């Protein structure tokens, strides 16, 4: 979805058809700036979050494979905003 949003933002900025025509002073170019850049940044941030999630998932799976179930569980819970005290 993030890649799609990134492409959509780029396509909107490059497309000759706009929500507000460019011949209208100031406002015409602002729609390209705000809508296009907004969708582009939304897509890029989504790609980044997905990559970060993949790294966390890989780390948790490696911890489980190594037998560190407690540490993996703690990391999973912290990712969801739940903290547990160590005994």
C-alpha positions in Angstrom: 0.0 0.0 0.0 2.9 2.3 0.8 4.4 1.8 -2.7 1.0 2.5 -4.2 0.6 5.7 -2.3 4.1 6.8 -3.3 3.4 6.2 -7.0 0.0 7.9 -6.6 1.6 11.0 -5.2 4.2 11.2 -7.9 1.6 10.7 -10.6 -0.6 13.5 -9.2 2.4 15.9 -9.1 3.3 15.0 -12.7 -0.2 14.8 -14.2 -1.4 17.7 -16.3 -4.9 17.4 -14.7 -5.3 19.1 -11.4 -8.0 19.5 -8.8 -7.5 23.2 -9.0 -6.2 24.5 -12.4 -2.7 25.9 -12.4 -3.8 29.1 -14.2 -5.4 30.3 -10.9 -2.7 32.3 -9.2 -1.1 30.9 -6.1 -4.0 28.4 -5.3 -3.4 26.5 -8.5 0.1 25.5 -7.6 -0.7 24.9 -3.9 -2.9 21.9 -4.6 0.1 20.2 -6.4 2.3 21.0 -3.4 0.0 20.0 -0.6 -2.0 17.1 -2.1 0.9 15.6 -4.1 3.5 15.9 -1.5 1.1 14.8 1.2 0.3 11.6 -0.6 3.9 11.1 -1.5 5.1 11.4 2.2 2.2 9.2 3.3 3.4 6.5 0.9 7.1 6.9 1.9 6.3 6.8 5.6 4.2 3.6 5.0 7.1 2.0 3.2 9.4 2.9 6.1 7.0 1.6 8.7 6.6 -1.7 6.8 10.4 -2.1 6.6 10.8 -1.4 10.3 8.0 -3.9 11.1 9.8 -6.5 9.0 13.1 -5.9 10.9 11.3 -6.2 14.3 9.5 -9.4 13.2 12.8 -10.9 12.0 14.5 -10.0 15.3 11.7 -11.6 17.3 11.8 -14.8 15.2 15.5 -15.0 15.7 15.1 -14.6 19.5 12.5 -17.5 19.5 14.8 -19.7 17.4 17.7 -19.0 19.8 15.5 -20.0 22.8 15.0 -16.5 24.2 11.2 -16.8 24.4 11.0 -14.4 27.4 12.9 -11.7 25.6 10.9 -12.2 22.4 7.6 -11.9 24.4 8.8 -8.8 26.2 9.7 -7.2 22.8 6.3 -8.1 21.4 4.5 -6.6 24.3 6.6 -3.5 24.3 5.8 -3.1 20.6 2.1 -3.0 21.6 2.8 -0.5 24.4 2.7 -3.0 27.3 5.6 -3.0 29.7 6.2 -5.8 32.3 8.5 -5.5 35.3 11.4 -7.8 35.6 11.2 -9.9 38.8 
